[in-house]
Amino acid sequence: MKFGVPALVCAALLAASGCTDNAPASTGSAGDGRTLSVTTSDTACTLSATTAPSGPLTFAVTNTGAAVTEFYLLASDGLRIIGEVENIGPGITRELVVSAPAGSYFSACKPGMAGEGIRAAFQVTDSGQPVGPTGDDATLVDSADEAYGHYVGDQIDQLLAKTKEFVALYTAGKDAEARALYPRARVHWERVETVAESFGDLDPKMDAREADLEQGQKWTGWHRIEKDLWPGRAKDYTPLTAAERKTYADDLLANTEVLHERVEEMSFTADAIANGAKGLLDEVATGKVTGEEEYWSRTDLWDFQANIDGARVAWEGLRDLLKRKNAGLDSQIESRFTDLQKLLDQHRAGDGFVTYDKLTKAQVKELSDAVNALSEPLSRIAGTVLS
């Protein structure tokens, strides 16, 4: 596998009460041009500056509107996500920390978390200073980047192999076998979900939920097939024909092959890995722990575990550097991973998990609280390793 073209995975921050859930990033002073404020409303997206010097950048995003919003930093093609902050509720401020080399970008706010958002050009100028850690820190980062790249590559290899097996079963009408493989194939997607989501054109085709479709958007991907395999919660559902099954299966496999090709050309940076870990926790908080992700199959806990797996691998890759910077933070993260895993293990069944409908409200809250407790220190990794 080749890792040559820089790409950053997205970062999303969990909606919670209070004004912020990120500790100060400490990547620079307010007067160095690398700390920017973003004011987003239902109709506007205003940055304190549209240029910044290369290096670690902190965007403090405040939502003054009535709708939940998101903030993105996009690459020059307007598609690749360099970094993102999701689920910014009214009156909430959240931070995004990225390490950006000189170049052209786009900023974007998405009121209602839909559509292309309110975009504007953003320029990063050459500061003449190294972008990212230097010296001994750089050596640790290089090691983490290489290890994480191989991990992502292996997961996408397995995703492609399992997807081929899954669509073959589905198109052959072997529904029981396809249902059994479905959550086990998807764990490989969920472990590196934020990497896949960094390709803004592929994610909606492969992982869109019916409830999240925008007007006129064609529904394809895993969850379209999921509904056909588990139609029990649907009213007056008409099963797909054999020809329709083949169309959706071929489309899913083709997009998985495209994802596989793109990942082969990716490389990773310390902030990308750290933000990816936090983003995976947010995937748990906004979809899995609520039972919304696998609405038809109720296999959310398989996804939950896979997101936790991916976040843990990302954190473990950065541990040597994190311990040098903030050993207390590393210890706190370790403890909270352990606490969350113990809770999740209580819901195992055989080599998998119970379906989501078997959880009580108290158990869901317990899991949610543990996710929130882990999410906060994870959100501090990027700012810590870039300091």
Secondary structure as UniProt FT lines:
FT   STRAND          5..6
FT   HELIX           30..32
FT   STRAND          35..40
FT   STRAND          45..47
FT   STRAND          51..53
FT   STRAND          55..63
FT   STRAND          69..74
FT   TURN            76..77
FT   STRAND          80..88
FT   TURN            90..91
FT   STRAND          93..100
FT   STRAND          103..109
FT   HELIX           111..113
FT   STRAND          118..125
FT   HELIX           135..171
FT   TURN            172..173
FT   HELIX           175..191
FT   HELIX           193..197
FT   TURN            200..202
FT   HELIX           203..207
FT   HELIX           210..212
FT   TURN            215..216
FT   HELIX           222..229
FT   HELIX           231..233
FT   HELIX           242..263
FT   TURN            264..265
FT   STRAND          266..267
FT   HELIX           270..283
FT   HELIX           284..288
FT   TURN            289..291
FT   TURN            293..297
FT   HELIX           300..345
FT   TURN            346..347
FT   STRAND          348..349
FT   TURN            350..351
FT   STRAND          352..353
FT   HELIX           356..358
FT   HELIX           361..378
FT   TURN            379..380
FT   HELIX           381..385
//
